[in-house]
Amino acid sequence: MSRRSLRSNLAVLFAATAAVTLFLGVLTGLALVRLDRATTQRVDVYGPALLETANLTSAYVNQETGVRGYLLSGQPDFLTPYNQGKASESASLGRLRSLLAGRADILRRLQDVKSAAQTWRTRIADPAIKAAPDTTRAQDQLAVEAGKVRFDAIRASLRELKAPIRAARDQASRDLAGAQRQLRTVLLAALAGLIVLGGVAWRSLRTWVVSPLGELGGQVDEVEAGDLDRVVALPDVPREIAVLAHQIDRMRLRVVSQVAAAERARAQATEARAVVEEQAEDLRRSNTELEQFAYVASHDLQEPLRKVASFCQLIERRYKGQLDDRGEQYIEFAVDGAKRMQQLINDLLMFSRVGRQSTGFEEVDLEQVLAQALRQLEATISEAGAEVTHEPLPRVEGDQSLLVQLFQNLVVNGVKFRADAPPRVHLSASRTTGEADIAAWEFTCGDNGIGIEPQYADKIFVIFQRLHGREVYAGTGIGLAMCKKIVEYHGGRIWLDTTPRDTPGALFRWTLPERQAQSADLPMGDATPEGSDNPDNRDETAETGGTDSGDATMTTAPEDRGRTADDATV
């Protein structure tokens, strides 16, 4: 790793660049100052001074010409150039003093010119002008000749004045050219310096940043290509780039560890999947064997029960009147027990087959489902004097035969566990939101019966759970367990509404999805083994009216505590 950091290297580079730039800027500034000074001397001082010297010469010539013309002609009009020359002389002298304020030597010569001009006017021009009207032509001619001699002294003074001004102007021109050359040289040097600085900066950034990052990117590409064992390291680079490479290498190590962990997890998942598949196969085989066992057991158990019941009935008919009351009661108990055992076996077999013999879900009209359930319960409803009402029911996706069992169990519960008033059962449906925010239908089935205590709200859906003895309400205690299994098979849930109400009775609620989330077309298990459909068994089920859940194991509850809602007839 480099001893210097990228920040310190860049600081040195920028400091050197700033120093060189400042030096070049100072040189450029000095060259510009010299150029400005030379330009000012050439353009604003000596050039105008030389021009003003020519104007001053012209003013003196105009004065001399006016005086000579006046003396020769005697006409006053010839004095106009003289007067104008005097005014021009005064203005030119003022401007020259201003322009040449820093040159005392030239100002002395300017004073000599002014003195010579003043002497010429005092001794020649002014006296001649005053005496001109009274003099003869010969005298005027003499005065003109004398004035010319005196005016030559002015010209000599003007020549002495122009010489240093011209020399200063020429020197200013040479200084201006030198300043221009110096400025060009400095500018070229600054340009060359900037180019060199740019090259140095580019080379430095390439050495310190671009090349290390390129090398780092190449190593990262190798790791990305799959070479996870490639160590990412840059030894001879600035500290920041080396730290970045080290951080990337640590990230590579983490990725390597995560990949290794993922590989281990995948291997474990593969092993677990194999175990699960093996267990699933065992479960399928076990379910098949269980179906076969359930069918065989139902027939093998019902056959001796039928014989026991038949022979007990034969004994009852043949020896009727020959046995005492206790013997006839024993025979009656035996026949009743055999029938209840047959009914319990049929109910258990039907409970175990919920969802296993389904051919799949289809669109079902619950109005027709309820009508079919009521037709099957017509005798029970008529005998109890019950009234079943309902609000409009929707269409859902499901198994129609199972939904008929669901409605049949719930309606017969309301009829069976009635109070003193004639049974009244009412069903309704409304839209709601089920689990996972899936649109669903919520159904209710309420009655005016004896009701159910809230503490039994969960127990009533457990198979064989009862709140009354068989002597109070007959049945096997499977009805509501069957309802729960059917509703959950359709992707919904069922519960007892324990909210206090003004009217007596029980109120059940359950939900069914509008569109079945699960794949209803998949078989839920093997059907009854081939050849297992027994007409006798079906006839026996029909004769007993299906599953009556009145039979119970919880017989210790008080009679007035209410009834179990799963005591229903299928």
C-alpha positions as CSV (number, residue, x, y, z in Angstrom):
1,M,0.0,0.0,0.0
2,S,1.3,3.5,-0.9
3,R,2.6,5.6,2.0
4,R,0.7,8.5,0.8
5,S,-3.1,8.7,0.5
6,L,-4.9,9.8,-2.6
7,R,-6.0,12.9,-0.7
8,S,-2.4,14.0,0.1
9,N,-1.3,13.2,-3.4
10,L,-4.1,15.3,-4.9
11,A,-3.4,18.1,-2.4
12,V,0.3,18.2,-3.5
13,L,-0.8,18.2,-7.2
14,F,-3.3,20.9,-6.7
15,A,-0.8,23.0,-4.6
16,A,1.8,22.7,-7.3
17,T,-0.7,23.6,-10.0
18,A,-1.9,26.6,-8.0
19,A,1.7,27.8,-7.5
20,V,2.6,27.5,-11.1
21,T,-0.6,29.1,-12.2
22,L,-0.1,31.9,-9.7
23,F,3.5,32.5,-11.0
24,L,2.3,32.5,-14.6
25,G,-0.5,34.9,-13.6
26,V,2.0,37.3,-12.0
27,L,4.2,37.2,-15.1
28,T,1.2,37.9,-17.2
29,G,0.1,40.7,-15.0
30,L,3.6,42.3,-15.1
31,A,3.7,42.0,-18.9
32,L,0.2,43.6,-19.1
33,V,1.3,46.5,-16.8
34,R,4.4,47.1,-18.9
35,L,2.3,47.0,-22.1
36,D,-0.2,49.4,-20.6
37,R,2.5,51.8,-19.5
38,A,4.2,51.7,-22.9
39,T,0.9,52.2,-24.7
40,T,0.1,55.1,-22.5
41,Q,3.4,56.8,-23.1
42,R,3.2,56.2,-26.8
43,V,-0.4,56.9,-27.5
44,D,-1.5,59.2,-24.7
45,V,1.7,61.3,-24.0
46,Y,4.3,61.6,-26.6
47,G,2.2,61.2,-29.7
48,P,-0.2,63.9,-28.7
49,A,2.7,66.1,-27.5
50,L,4.4,65.8,-30.8
51,L,1.2,66.7,-32.5
52,E,0.7,69.7,-30.2
53,T,4.2,70.8,-31.0
54,A,3.2,71.0,-34.6
55,N,0.1,73.0,-33.7
56,L,2.3,75.3,-31.7
57,T,4.6,75.8,-34.7
58,S,1.5,76.5,-36.8
59,A,0.3,79.1,-34.3
60,Y,3.7,81.0,-34.4
61,V,3.7,80.8,-38.2
62,N,0.2,82.3,-38.4
63,Q,1.3,85.1,-36.1
64,E,4.4,85.9,-38.2
65,T,2.4,85.7,-41.4
66,G,-0.3,88.0,-40.1
67,V,2.1,90.7,-38.9
68,R,4.1,90.6,-42.1
69,G,0.9,90.9,-44.2
70,Y,-0.3,93.7,-42.2
71,L,2.9,95.6,-42.4
72,L,3.2,95.1,-46.1
73,S,-0.5,95.9,-47.0
74,G,-1.5,98.1,-44.2
75,Q,-4.9,96.4,-44.1
76,P,-6.2,95.4,-40.6
77,D,-7.7,92.2,-41.9
78,F,-4.3,90.7,-42.0
79,L,-4.1,90.8,-38.2
80,T,-6.8,88.1,-37.8
81,P,-4.2,85.2,-38.3
82,Y,-2.0,87.0,-35.8
83,N,-4.7,87.1,-33.1
84,Q,-5.8,83.5,-33.8
85,G,-2.2,82.3,-33.6
86,K,-1.9,83.9,-30.2
87,A,-5.0,82.0,-29.0
88,S,-3.8,78.8,-30.5
89,E,-0.4,79.3,-28.9
90,S,-1.9,79.7,-25.4
91,A,-4.0,76.5,-25.8
92,S,-1.1,74.5,-27.2
93,L,1.2,75.6,-24.4
94,G,-1.3,74.6,-21.8
95,R,-1.8,71.1,-23.3
96,L,1.9,70.6,-23.7
97,R,2.5,71.5,-20.0
98,S,-0.2,69.0,-19.1
99,L,1.2,66.2,-21.3
100,L,4.8,66.8,-20.4
101,A,4.3,67.3,-16.7
102,G,6.8,64.6,-15.8
103,R,9.6,65.7,-18.2
104,A,11.3,68.8,-16.7
105,D,14.0,68.9,-19.4
106,I,11.3,69.2,-22.1
107,L,9.3,71.7,-20.1
108,R,12.5,73.9,-19.9
109,R,12.8,73.9,-23.7
110,L,9.1,74.6,-23.9
111,Q,9.7,77.7,-21.7
112,D,12.5,78.7,-24.1
113,V,10.1,78.6,-27.0
114,K,7.6,80.7,-25.1
115,S,10.3,83.2,-24.1
116,A,11.6,83.5,-27.7
117,A,8.0,84.1,-28.9
118,Q,7.4,86.6,-26.2
119,T,10.6,88.5,-27.1
120,W,9.6,88.5,-30.8
121,R,6.2,89.9,-30.0
122,T,7.5,92.5,-27.5
123,R,10.3,93.8,-29.7
124,I,9.1,93.3,-33.2
125,A,5.4,92.4,-33.7
126,D,3.6,94.7,-31.2
127,P,5.7,97.8,-31.9
128,A,5.5,97.3,-35.7
129,I,1.7,96.9,-35.5
130,K,1.4,100.1,-33.5
131,A,3.7,102.1,-35.8
132,A,2.4,100.8,-39.0
133,P,-0.1,103.5,-39.9
134,D,2.5,106.3,-39.5
135,T,5.5,104.6,-41.2
136,T,6.6,104.5,-44.8
137,R,6.7,101.5,-46.9
138,A,10.5,101.3,-46.7
139,Q,10.3,101.3,-42.9
140,D,7.7,98.5,-42.9
141,Q,9.9,96.5,-45.1
142,L,12.8,96.9,-42.7
143,A,10.6,95.9,-39.8
144,V,9.5,92.8,-41.7
145,E,13.1,91.8,-42.3
146,A,14.0,92.4,-38.7
147,G,11.0,90.3,-37.5
148,K,12.0,87.5,-39.7
149,V,15.4,87.3,-38.1
150,R,13.8,87.3,-34.7
151,F,11.3,84.6,-35.7
152,D,14.1,82.3,-36.8
153,A,15.0,82.1,-33.1
154,I,11.5,80.8,-32.4
155,R,11.9,78.2,-35.1
156,A,15.2,77.1,-33.6
157,S,13.6,76.8,-30.1
158,L,10.8,74.7,-31.6
159,R,13.3,72.4,-33.3
160,E,15.0,72.0,-30.0
161,L,11.6,71.2,-28.3
162,K,10.6,68.6,-30.9
163,A,13.8,66.7,-30.8
164,P,13.4,65.2,-27.2
165,I,9.7,64.7,-27.7
166,R,10.3,62.8,-30.9
167,A,13.1,60.8,-29.2
168,A,10.7,60.0,-26.3
169,R,8.0,59.0,-28.7
170,D,10.4,56.6,-30.5
171,Q,11.5,55.2,-27.2
172,A,7.9,54.7,-26.2
173,S,7.2,52.9,-29.5
174,R,10.2,50.6,-28.8
175,D,9.0,50.0,-25.3
176,L,5.5,49.2,-26.6
177,A,6.9,46.7,-29.1
178,G,9.0,45.1,-26.3
179,A,6.0,44.9,-24.0
180,Q,4.0,43.2,-26.7
181,R,6.8,40.7,-27.3
182,Q,7.1,40.1,-23.6
183,L,3.3,39.6,-23.3
184,R,3.3,37.2,-26.2
185,T,6.2,35.3,-24.6
186,V,4.5,35.2,-21.2
187,L,1.2,34.0,-22.7
188,L,2.9,31.3,-24.7
189,A,4.8,30.3,-21.6
190,A,1.6,30.3,-19.6
191,L,-0.1,28.2,-22.3
192,A,2.8,25.8,-22.3
193,G,2.8,25.7,-18.5
194,L,-0.9,24.9,-18.4
195,I,-0.5,22.2,-21.0
196,V,2.3,20.7,-19.0
197,L,0.2,21.0,-15.8
198,G,-2.7,19.4,-17.6
199,G,-0.5,16.5,-18.7
200,V,0.9,16.1,-15.3
201,A,-2.5,16.2,-13.7
202,W,-3.8,13.7,-16.3
203,R,-0.9,11.4,-15.8
204,S,-1.2,11.6,-12.0
205,L,-4.9,10.9,-12.0
206,R,-4.4,8.0,-14.4
207,T,-1.6,6.6,-12.2
208,W,-3.5,7.3,-8.9
209,V,-7.1,6.7,-9.8
210,V,-7.9,5.5,-13.4
211,S,-5.5,2.7,-13.6
212,P,-6.1,1.3,-10.1
213,L,-9.9,1.5,-10.6
214,G,-9.5,-0.3,-14.0
215,E,-7.4,-3.0,-12.4
216,L,-9.9,-3.2,-9.5
217,G,-12.7,-3.5,-12.0
218,G,-10.9,-6.3,-13.9
219,Q,-10.5,-8.3,-10.6
220,V,-14.1,-7.7,-9.8
221,D,-15.1,-8.9,-13.2
222,E,-13.2,-12.1,-12.6
223,V,-15.0,-12.6,-9.3
224,E,-18.3,-11.8,-11.0
225,A,-17.5,-14.4,-13.7
226,G,-17.4,-17.1,-11.1
227,D,-13.8,-17.1,-9.8
228,L,-14.9,-16.6,-6.2
229,D,-11.4,-17.6,-5.0
230,R,-9.8,-14.6,-6.7
231,V,-8.3,-12.4,-4.0
232,V,-9.1,-8.7,-4.7
233,A,-6.0,-6.7,-3.7
234,L,-4.0,-3.7,-5.1
235,P,-0.7,-3.2,-3.3
236,D,0.9,-0.2,-5.0
237,V,-2.0,2.3,-5.1
238,P,-3.1,5.2,-2.9
239,R,-4.5,4.3,0.4
240,E,-8.2,5.0,-0.4
241,I,-8.1,2.7,-3.5
242,A,-6.4,0.0,-1.5
243,V,-9.0,0.3,1.3
244,L,-11.8,0.1,-1.4
245,A,-10.2,-3.1,-2.8
246,H,-10.0,-4.5,0.7
247,Q,-13.7,-3.8,1.3
248,I,-14.6,-5.4,-1.9
249,D,-12.5,-8.5,-1.0
250,R,-14.3,-8.7,2.3
251,M,-17.6,-8.5,0.5
252,R,-16.3,-11.3,-1.8
253,L,-15.6,-13.4,1.3
254,R,-19.1,-12.7,2.6
255,V,-20.5,-13.7,-0.7
256,V,-18.4,-16.9,-0.7
257,S,-19.6,-17.7,2.8
258,Q,-23.2,-17.0,1.8
259,V,-22.9,-19.1,-1.4
260,A,-21.4,-21.9,0.7
261,A,-24.3,-21.6,3.1
262,A,-26.7,-21.5,0.3
263,E,-25.1,-24.6,-1.2
264,R,-25.4,-26.3,2.1
265,A,-29.0,-25.1,2.5
266,R,-29.8,-26.3,-1.0
267,A,-28.2,-29.7,-0.3
268,Q,-30.2,-29.9,2.9
269,A,-33.3,-28.7,1.1
270,T,-32.7,-31.4,-1.6
271,E,-32.4,-34.0,1.1
272,A,-35.4,-32.6,2.9
273,R,-37.4,-32.6,-0.3
274,A,-36.4,-36.2,-0.9
275,V,-37.5,-37.0,2.6
276,V,-40.8,-35.1,2.1
277,E,-41.4,-36.8,-1.2
278,E,-40.8,-40.1,0.5
279,Q,-43.1,-39.2,3.3
280,A,-45.7,-37.9,0.9
281,E,-45.5,-41.1,-1.0
282,D,-45.9,-43.0,2.3
283,L,-48.8,-40.6,3.2
284,R,-50.5,-41.3,-0.1
285,R,-50.0,-45.0,0.4
286,S,-51.3,-44.7,3.9
287,N,-54.3,-42.7,2.8
288,T,-55.1,-45.3,0.2
289,E,-54.8,-48.0,2.9
290,L,-56.8,-45.9,5.3
291,E,-59.6,-45.5,2.7
292,Q,-59.6,-49.2,2.1
293,F,-59.5,-49.9,5.8
294,A,-62.4,-47.4,6.4
295,Y,-64.5,-49.0,3.7
296,V,-63.7,-52.6,4.9
297,A,-64.1,-51.6,8.5
298,S,-67.4,-50.0,7.9
299,H,-68.7,-53.1,6.2
300,D,-67.0,-55.6,8.5
301,L,-68.3,-53.7,11.6
302,Q,-71.8,-53.2,10.2
303,E,-72.4,-56.8,9.2
304,P,-72.2,-58.2,12.8
305,L,-74.1,-55.2,14.0
306,R,-76.9,-55.9,11.5
307,K,-76.9,-59.5,12.7
308,V,-77.0,-58.5,16.4
309,A,-79.9,-56.1,15.7
310,S,-81.7,-58.6,13.5
311,F,-81.5,-61.5,16.0
312,C,-82.4,-59.2,18.9
313,Q,-85.5,-58.2,16.9
314,L,-86.3,-61.8,16.2
315,I,-85.9,-62.6,19.9
316,E,-88.1,-59.7,20.8
317,R,-90.8,-60.8,18.3
318,R,-90.6,-64.5,19.2
319,Y,-90.4,-64.3,22.9
320,K,-92.5,-61.2,23.3
321,G,-94.6,-61.6,26.4
322,Q,-92.5,-64.5,27.6
323,L,-89.7,-62.3,29.1
324,D,-90.1,-60.0,32.0
325,D,-89.8,-56.3,31.6
326,R,-86.1,-56.2,32.3
327,G,-85.4,-58.8,29.6
328,E,-87.4,-56.9,27.0
329,Q,-85.6,-53.7,28.1
330,Y,-82.2,-55.4,27.6
331,I,-83.2,-56.5,24.1
332,E,-84.3,-53.0,23.3
333,F,-81.0,-51.6,24.6
334,A,-79.1,-54.1,22.4
335,V,-81.1,-53.2,19.3
336,D,-80.7,-49.4,20.0
337,G,-77.0,-49.7,20.5
338,A,-76.5,-51.7,17.3
339,K,-78.4,-49.1,15.3
340,R,-76.5,-46.2,16.9
341,M,-73.2,-48.0,16.1
342,Q,-74.3,-48.3,12.5
343,Q,-75.2,-44.7,12.3
344,L,-71.9,-43.7,14.0
345,I,-69.9,-45.8,11.5
346,N,-71.7,-44.2,8.6
347,D,-71.2,-40.7,9.9
348,L,-67.5,-41.3,10.5
349,L,-67.1,-42.7,7.0
350,M,-68.9,-39.7,5.5
351,F,-66.8,-37.3,7.6
352,S,-63.5,-38.9,6.4
353,R,-64.6,-38.6,2.8
354,V,-65.2,-34.8,2.8
355,G,-63.2,-33.5,-0.1
356,R,-61.8,-36.8,-1.1
357,Q,-64.4,-37.8,-3.6
358,S,-64.8,-34.4,-5.0
359,T,-64.5,-34.1,-8.8
360,G,-63.6,-30.4,-8.6
361,F,-65.2,-27.0,-8.0
362,E,-67.8,-25.5,-10.3
363,E,-70.1,-22.5,-10.2
364,V,-72.8,-23.3,-7.8
365,D,-76.1,-21.4,-7.3
366,L,-76.7,-21.4,-3.5
367,E,-80.4,-20.8,-4.1
368,Q,-80.6,-24.2,-5.7
369,V,-78.4,-25.7,-3.0
370,L,-80.7,-24.4,-0.2
371,A,-83.7,-25.6,-2.1
372,Q,-82.2,-29.1,-2.4
373,A,-81.3,-29.2,1.3
374,L,-84.8,-28.1,2.3
375,R,-86.3,-30.8,0.1
376,Q,-84.3,-33.5,1.9
377,L,-85.4,-32.0,5.2
378,E,-89.0,-31.5,4.2
379,A,-90.3,-34.2,6.6
380,T,-88.3,-32.9,9.6
381,I,-89.3,-29.3,9.0
382,S,-92.9,-30.2,8.6
383,E,-93.0,-32.4,11.7
384,A,-91.4,-29.6,13.8
385,G,-93.7,-26.9,12.3
386,A,-90.5,-25.0,11.4
387,E,-90.2,-22.0,9.1
388,V,-87.0,-21.5,7.0
389,T,-86.5,-18.1,5.4
390,H,-83.6,-16.6,3.5
391,E,-82.4,-13.6,1.7
392,P,-81.0,-13.8,-1.9
393,L,-78.0,-16.1,-2.0
394,P,-75.2,-15.7,-4.5
395,R,-73.3,-18.0,-6.8
396,V,-69.9,-19.3,-5.6
397,E,-67.4,-21.9,-6.8
398,G,-67.5,-25.1,-4.9
399,D,-68.7,-28.7,-4.6
400,Q,-72.5,-28.7,-4.7
401,S,-73.0,-31.9,-2.8
402,L,-70.8,-30.7,0.1
403,L,-72.6,-27.3,0.2
404,V,-75.9,-29.1,0.3
405,Q,-74.6,-31.0,3.4
406,L,-73.5,-27.7,4.9
407,F,-76.9,-26.0,4.6
408,Q,-78.7,-29.2,5.6
409,N,-76.7,-29.5,8.8
410,L,-77.1,-25.9,9.8
411,V,-80.8,-25.8,9.1
412,V,-81.5,-29.0,10.9
413,N,-79.5,-27.7,13.9
414,G,-81.9,-24.8,14.2
415,V,-84.9,-27.1,13.9
416,K,-83.6,-29.7,16.2
417,F,-82.5,-27.6,19.1
418,R,-85.7,-25.6,19.4
419,A,-87.3,-23.9,22.3
420,D,-91.0,-23.8,23.2
421,A,-91.8,-21.5,20.2
422,P,-92.0,-23.0,16.7
423,P,-88.6,-23.1,15.1
424,R,-87.6,-20.2,12.9
425,V,-84.4,-20.4,10.8
426,H,-83.2,-17.5,8.6
427,L,-80.2,-17.4,6.2
428,S,-78.5,-14.3,4.6
429,A,-75.4,-13.4,2.6
430,S,-73.3,-10.2,2.2
431,R,-70.1,-9.2,0.6
432,T,-67.0,-8.9,2.8
433,T,-63.2,-9.2,2.7
434,G,-61.7,-12.5,3.7
435,E,-58.2,-13.4,4.6
436,A,-55.4,-11.9,2.5
437,D,-57.9,-9.2,1.4
438,I,-59.6,-11.6,-0.9
439,A,-63.2,-10.8,-1.8
440,A,-65.6,-13.2,-0.1
441,W,-69.2,-13.8,0.9
442,E,-70.2,-13.9,4.5
443,F,-73.2,-16.0,5.3
444,T,-75.3,-16.2,8.5
445,C,-77.7,-18.8,9.8
446,G,-79.7,-17.8,12.8
447,D,-82.5,-19.5,14.8
448,N,-84.7,-18.9,17.7
449,G,-83.7,-22.1,19.6
450,I,-82.1,-22.7,23.0
451,G,-78.9,-21.0,22.0
452,I,-75.3,-21.8,22.9
453,E,-73.2,-20.4,25.8
454,P,-70.2,-18.3,24.5
455,Q,-67.7,-20.5,26.5
456,Y,-68.6,-23.4,24.2
457,A,-68.0,-21.4,20.9
458,D,-64.8,-23.3,20.1
459,K,-65.7,-26.8,21.4
460,I,-68.8,-27.2,19.4
461,F,-66.8,-27.6,16.2
462,V,-64.8,-30.5,17.6
463,I,-65.9,-33.9,16.6
464,F,-68.0,-35.8,19.2
465,Q,-68.3,-32.7,21.4
466,R,-71.8,-32.3,22.9
467,L,-73.6,-30.3,25.5
468,H,-76.5,-32.7,26.0
469,G,-77.0,-36.4,26.6
470,R,-78.5,-38.8,24.1
471,E,-81.7,-38.9,26.1
472,V,-82.2,-35.2,25.5
473,Y,-81.1,-34.8,21.9
474,A,-80.2,-37.8,19.7
475,G,-77.2,-37.8,17.3
476,T,-73.5,-38.6,17.0
477,G,-72.0,-35.1,17.6
478,I,-70.4,-34.9,14.1
479,G,-72.6,-32.3,12.5
480,L,-70.8,-29.0,13.1
481,A,-67.4,-30.7,12.7
482,M,-68.6,-31.7,9.3
483,C,-69.7,-28.1,8.6
484,K,-66.2,-26.8,9.6
485,K,-64.5,-29.3,7.4
486,I,-66.7,-28.4,4.4
487,V,-66.2,-24.7,4.9
488,E,-62.4,-24.9,5.3
489,Y,-62.2,-27.2,2.3
490,H,-63.8,-24.4,0.3
491,G,-61.3,-21.9,1.6
492,G,-63.4,-20.2,4.2
493,R,-64.0,-20.3,8.0
494,I,-67.0,-20.8,10.2
495,W,-67.7,-19.5,13.8
496,L,-70.4,-18.9,16.3
497,D,-71.4,-15.3,16.7
498,T,-71.1,-14.6,20.5
499,T,-72.2,-11.0,20.3
500,P,-75.1,-10.4,22.7
501,R,-78.4,-10.2,20.9
502,D,-81.9,-9.2,22.0
503,T,-83.5,-12.3,20.4
504,P,-82.8,-15.9,21.7
505,G,-81.1,-18.6,19.6
506,A,-77.8,-19.2,18.0
507,L,-76.2,-17.3,15.1
508,F,-73.6,-19.0,12.9
509,R,-71.4,-17.1,10.4
510,W,-69.2,-18.5,7.7
511,T,-67.3,-17.2,4.7
512,L,-66.8,-18.5,1.2
513,P,-64.4,-16.9,-1.4
514,E,-65.9,-15.3,-4.4
515,R,-63.3,-17.1,-6.5
516,Q,-61.7,-20.1,-5.1
517,A,-58.1,-19.4,-4.3
518,Q,-57.0,-23.1,-4.2
519,S,-57.0,-25.4,-7.2
520,A,-60.3,-27.1,-6.7
521,D,-59.7,-29.4,-9.6
522,L,-56.9,-31.2,-7.9
523,P,-58.0,-34.5,-6.2
524,M,-58.0,-34.3,-2.5
525,G,-57.1,-37.9,-2.1
526,D,-57.9,-41.3,-3.5
527,A,-61.6,-42.1,-3.8
528,T,-63.1,-45.2,-2.3
529,P,-61.2,-48.3,-3.5
530,E,-62.4,-49.9,-6.7
531,G,-65.5,-51.9,-6.0
532,S,-66.0,-50.3,-2.6
533,D,-69.3,-48.5,-3.4
534,N,-71.8,-50.5,-1.4
535,P,-75.5,-50.0,-2.3
536,D,-76.4,-51.4,1.1
537,N,-74.3,-48.9,2.8
538,R,-75.8,-46.0,0.8
539,D,-79.3,-47.3,1.6
540,E,-78.5,-47.4,5.2
541,T,-77.2,-43.9,5.1
542,A,-80.3,-42.7,3.4
543,E,-82.5,-44.5,5.8
544,T,-80.9,-43.0,8.8
545,G,-81.0,-39.5,7.3
546,G,-77.2,-39.1,7.2
547,T,-75.2,-37.9,10.2
548,D,-77.1,-36.8,13.2
549,S,-74.8,-35.0,15.6
550,G,-76.9,-35.4,18.6
551,D,-74.8,-38.2,20.1
552,A,-72.3,-36.7,22.5
553,T,-69.5,-37.4,25.0
554,M,-70.0,-34.2,27.1
555,T,-73.1,-35.4,29.0
556,T,-72.3,-33.7,32.3
557,A,-73.3,-30.2,31.2
558,P,-76.6,-29.0,32.6
559,E,-79.5,-29.3,30.2
560,D,-80.4,-25.6,30.4
561,R,-76.8,-24.6,29.4
562,G,-77.8,-24.7,25.7
563,R,-77.1,-27.2,23.0
564,T,-74.1,-28.0,20.8
565,A,-74.5,-26.5,17.4
566,D,-72.9,-29.5,15.8
567,D,-75.8,-31.7,16.7
568,A,-77.2,-31.7,13.3
569,T,-78.6,-34.1,10.7
570,V,-76.8,-34.6,7.5
